[in-house]
Amino acid sequence: MSKLVQLKSGEENVYTSSILKQVSGLNIKTGQTYTDTLIKKAKQIVIYYSIHALKYKRNFTISRGDAEWFWDTNESWIIYVMIDWDKGRIIMSGYTTVNDNVCIMGYDLIL
């Protein structure tokens, strides 16, 4: 059974360890999966995403060992993200929004 945790978005991230990799320029949308083998080595990932064609930019941090699915929402959109640490994958749920207007723009991998 998957756990579901709402994370606080838009807060300043404090990196207590080094950044393994920074990725930008992505456009991972609903139902898509993105693979990066370095995810397997990371202890945290900071997901950067946009809502409504870059009108809003937000982020949240997921630590290895946290619940499987993470979400952030308001009255007009919702984002669901899963990190498969063992396979090095970022997965966007098929339930992101009815208009498919939320996408992951990039991420930082933290050791």
Legacy VTK file of the C-alpha trace (Angstrom):
# vtk DataFile Version 3.0
C-alpha trace
ASCII
DATASET POLYDATA
POINTS 111 float
0.000 0.000 0.000
1.418 3.402 -0.984
1.704 6.215 1.487
0.749 9.727 0.431
2.450 12.764 1.957
1.811 16.416 1.197
5.027 18.396 1.127
5.418 22.117 1.693
6.401 23.909 -1.497
8.318 27.057 -2.193
10.426 26.933 0.956
14.125 27.667 0.810
16.157 24.486 0.587
19.214 24.076 2.792
21.759 21.638 1.433
23.780 20.085 4.230
25.627 17.844 1.782
27.011 18.291 -1.694
25.010 18.504 -4.901
25.643 15.434 -7.047
23.902 16.752 -10.167
21.650 19.615 -11.271
19.270 19.181 -14.215
17.118 21.856 -15.860
15.169 22.260 -19.072
12.971 19.202 -18.553
9.292 18.912 -19.453
8.121 15.744 -17.680
4.327 15.653 -17.914
1.484 13.517 -16.623
2.046 9.795 -17.043
5.694 10.176 -18.059
8.783 8.614 -16.483
12.299 10.045 -16.497
15.403 7.949 -15.739
18.783 9.070 -14.384
21.103 6.420 -12.949
22.608 8.965 -10.527
19.274 9.035 -8.660
20.333 5.648 -7.264
23.256 7.352 -5.452
21.367 10.385 -4.126
19.985 10.791 -0.604
17.610 13.611 -1.539
16.087 15.071 -4.668
14.728 18.596 -5.068
11.969 18.632 -7.697
11.330 21.915 -9.553
7.983 22.132 -11.319
5.702 24.618 -13.014
1.963 25.101 -13.158
0.014 26.725 -16.005
2.837 27.158 -18.540
5.470 28.582 -16.183
3.127 31.075 -14.544
3.975 29.551 -11.164
7.270 27.889 -10.285
7.523 25.760 -7.151
9.753 23.120 -5.610
9.866 20.468 -2.929
12.449 18.088 -1.472
12.068 14.310 -1.199
14.436 12.255 0.971
15.338 8.619 0.370
13.095 6.451 2.532
10.167 8.894 2.566
6.697 7.789 1.491
6.271 6.564 -2.077
4.007 9.257 -3.587
4.358 12.978 -2.916
1.843 15.655 -3.777
1.216 19.368 -3.745
-2.065 21.003 -4.636
-4.403 23.975 -4.604
-7.946 24.446 -5.903
-7.048 24.269 -9.618
-4.164 21.777 -9.907
-2.438 18.862 -8.234
0.922 17.207 -8.777
1.795 13.609 -7.826
5.432 12.477 -8.032
7.118 9.183 -7.155
10.873 8.619 -6.920
11.942 5.042 -7.578
15.369 5.268 -5.928
16.444 1.713 -6.774
15.704 2.080 -10.491
16.735 5.745 -10.736
13.362 7.014 -11.961
11.094 10.025 -11.500
7.447 9.167 -12.182
4.627 11.663 -12.751
1.246 10.210 -11.854
-1.540 10.013 -14.405
-3.717 12.065 -12.047
-1.754 15.316 -12.190
-4.399 17.671 -13.628
-7.295 17.503 -16.021
-5.579 20.010 -18.323
-2.110 18.426 -18.186
-0.699 21.826 -17.257
1.812 20.773 -14.588
5.311 19.606 -15.499
8.634 18.896 -13.814
11.200 21.402 -15.109
14.268 20.021 -13.373
15.816 18.576 -10.240
18.879 18.638 -7.985
20.376 15.413 -6.643
21.852 15.740 -3.162
24.403 13.313 -1.671
LINES 1 112
111 0 1 2 3 4 5 6 7 8 9 10 11 12 13 14 15 16 17 18 19 20 21 22 23 24 25 26 27 28 29 30 31 32 33 34 35 36 37 38 39 40 41 42 43 44 45 46 47 48 49 50 51 52 53 54 55 56 57 58 59 60 61 62 63 64 65 66 67 68 69 70 71 72 73 74 75 76 77 78 79 80 81 82 83 84 85 86 87 88 89 90 91 92 93 94 95 96 97 98 99 100 101 102 103 104 105 106 107 108 109 110
